[in-house]
Amino acid sequence: MNRESVASSNIASIGYDEPSQTLEVEFISGAIYQYYNVSKALTEQLMQAGSKGQFLAYQIKNAYPYSRVG
């Protein structure tokens, strides 16, 4: 999945696969997580958020299934 670099203190890049509704987040630490069943609209909100880390923590992390993939 192609990820786009983002300005964040803890997130390095974010990618999204629309057909599978999978959001992929690479953290500065090198860890990569995939979040499932995430809508394109929510992903766009994440990309526009002033604090991507906070948005991820409050809107996505505990609301969608995820797994560590890297």
Secondary structure as the mmCIF struct_conf table of DSSP 4:
data_model
#
loop_
_struct_conf.conf_type_id
_struct_conf.id
_struct_conf.beg_label_comp_id
_struct_conf.beg_label_asym_id
_struct_conf.beg_label_seq_id
_struct_conf.end_label_comp_id
_struct_conf.end_label_asym_id
_struct_conf.end_label_seq_id
STRN STRN1 ARG A 3 SER A 5
BEND BEND1 SER A 9 ASN A 10
STRN STRN2 ILE A 11 ASP A 17
TURN_TY1_P TURN_TY1_P1 GLU A 18 GLN A 21
STRN STRN3 THR A 22 PHE A 27
TURN_TY1_P TURN_TY1_P2 ILE A 28 SER A 29
BEND BEND2 GLY A 30 GLY A 30
STRN STRN4 ILE A 32 TYR A 36
BEND BEND3 ASN A 37 ASN A 37
HELX_RH_AL_P HELX_RH_AL_P1 LYS A 40 GLN A 48
BEND BEND4 GLY A 50 GLY A 50
HELX_RH_AL_P HELX_RH_AL_P2 LYS A 52 PHE A 55
HELX_RH_PI_P HELX_RH_PI_P1 LEU A 56 LYS A 61
TURN_TY1_P TURN_TY1_P3 ASN A 62 ALA A 63
BEND BEND5 TYR A 64 TYR A 64
STRN STRN5 TYR A 66 ARG A 68
#
